[in-house]
Amino acid sequence: MCIIGGTASKTIAEDLAKELKVSLVKTISKRFPDNEFYVRIMDDVRKKDVIIVQTTYPDPNLVELFLLQNAAEESGAKTITVVIPYYSYARQDTKFQDGEPLSAKAIANLISLTADKVITVDPHKEHILDFFSTSAQSCTAIPEIAKYLKNKKIDMILAPDKGALKRAKQASQIINCEFDHMEKTRIDGTTVEIKPKNLDVQNKNVAIIDDIISTGGTMAKSIKELKKQGAKKVYVSCTHGLFAGEAIKKLSTAGCDEIISTDTIKSRFSKVKIAPAIAKLF
Ligand code: R5P
C-alpha cells in the first residue's frame, strides 16, 4: 500500500502515511503558463494498492484529483482508494428546482470511474455516499474535535439546527457535558434565521459544532443569540472550514471566543488533525 498526496491535502497524506505506516509516493507538479495543471508520479506504483488523498475544494483541486487518479491508473496501480477529506458540491445533493444539476452525483460519477473505493469525512448528508457507483464510506471528525474541546471547560455543546443534533450529542458524550440545538431556518445561500430558543446558557462556556462553516452566517447568528442569553464564552467548531467571504470578520464581530476547524481544508483555524479519524477506516 502507498499514499499519494494531492496539493490540497499534502499534510493529511503525510499524517496518514505515518498512521498507517506506509510509504508516501513522490510526485512533481506545476502549472503551465495557461494555468493548466501538470502532475507526474515519480515512484513505481505498479501492482500496488494506491491511496490518493485530495480535498476537492476549490474546483482546481477537483481537476487535480481526476489527473492523479488517471496517473495512478496509467501507471498500473492494482487498486485506487480515493480519500476526499472535504467533498465539495455535497450540499447540492438534490434537485431543488427544475433544470438544476444533481451536483453531488455528477462529481461522484466522475470520481467513481477510476476509483475502487472512496472515503470522505463528515459529508453534508450521508446519502451522498450512494451517488458513488463504487464502494463509498465516511468517517467523522467529531471525536477529534471533542478531544480538542475537552480542554476548554465546555459546559454545553450546541448544534445550530436539529439536523446537526446527532453530532452535538456525540461530542457531548465525549466531553461529558450537556447538549442541545438552536432553531435555524435557511432563507437563502447567505441568510439564515436563528430563532431564540431559551437555553440555559447563563454564565456557561458553550461550543457550537457543525459540519461546515461557509459564510459564517449560521454561526454568527447563533453566537449573538447565545451571548444575548448570557453565555460566558462561545466557541465555534466545524469539520470543514470554508470561511467564504467575510466569514471570519462576521464571527469575531458576533463575539466568538475561538474558531476551531479540522485540516480537511487548510486554514489558520485548522487546529484538529483529521488523519487519525481517516486511518481508523483502514
Ligand atoms: C447546513 O446545513 C450546514 O450544516 C451548515 O450549517 C452551513 O453550510 C453553514 O453555512 P454558513 O456558514 O454559510 O451559514
Boltz pocket constraint, residues with backbone or C-beta under 6 A from the ligand:
constraints:
  - pocket:
      binder: B
      contacts: [[A, 160], [A, 164], [A, 189], [A, 190], [A, 192], [A, 210], [A, 211], [A, 212], [A, 213], [A, 214], [A, 215], [A, 216], [A, 217], [A, 218], [A, 219]]
      max_distance: 6.0
